Amino acid sequence: QTPAGNRLQKSFPIGWLRVKLTPPEAPVMAGRHQQKIILSSHGEQAEIGKYLHPAEKAGLSRELGAMIDRARATRDAG
């Protein structure tokens, strides 16, 4: 959701979806607002969690990665 309240939506195929926290290590406190969670697939990308507190971004990135892995495993097992 944008600051103006508009919703943005993008779809990615689960088989190729990647989650990246950039930079991967939390920068010093003054630069933590610059850390981003990027979803990407086939040259397309979208930033999520832009308005989260910096301390929450690493956790969300890990949780999303784990959810994607579980979704792939479920898909491949079925």
N, C-alpha and C positions, 0 to 999 in steps of 0.2 A: 504494500500500500504506500502511496506517495504521501508527502506531508499534506497535500491538498485533499487527501481522502480518496483519490482515484486508485482503483485496483489494477495491477498489472498481472497478466497471466501468460505463462509460457509452458509448453509441454516438451518433455524430453523422453526418449525411449529408455526404459530402465536398464536394458542390456549394455548401454554405452554411457550411461550417466556417471559422472565423476564429481566428487565434492573436493574442493581445495580451499584450505585456509591460507591466506597469503597476507603477510609473510607467515610461514608455518610456526615460528616461535614468536611469542608475544613480545613486541617491542617494548622499549622502556615506557614508563607510564605516560609521558607526554605524547608519544606517538601511537598509543593503543587504539585511538579512534580511527586510525588508518587501516587497521587489520580488516580484511574482508572475507566473507564466505562466498565462493564462486561455484555455481553449478554449471557444468559444461558437457556438451556432447556434439560431435560432428561440427566443430568450429563455431557453434552457437554457445553463448554463455549468458548467465544472469546472476546478479548479485542478490543474495537474500540476507535477511537479518540486519540490514543496514542501520536500523535504529535501535538495535539491541545495545545493552551496556557492554562495553568491551570484555568484561569478565565472562560474559555468557557465550561469546562467539565460538571459542574453542570447544566448549561442551556441545553446543548445537552441531557443530561440524562433525564431531565424533559420533553423535547420535544419528545424524543423517546417514553417515557412512555405514553404520551398523544396520540401519533400517534398509538401505539399498542392498546390502549383502544378504540380509534375510529374504528380501523380496526376490532376489535372483535365485537363491537356494530353493525357495518354494516353487518358483517358476520351473526350474530345472528338474526338480523332483517329481513334478506332476506330469 
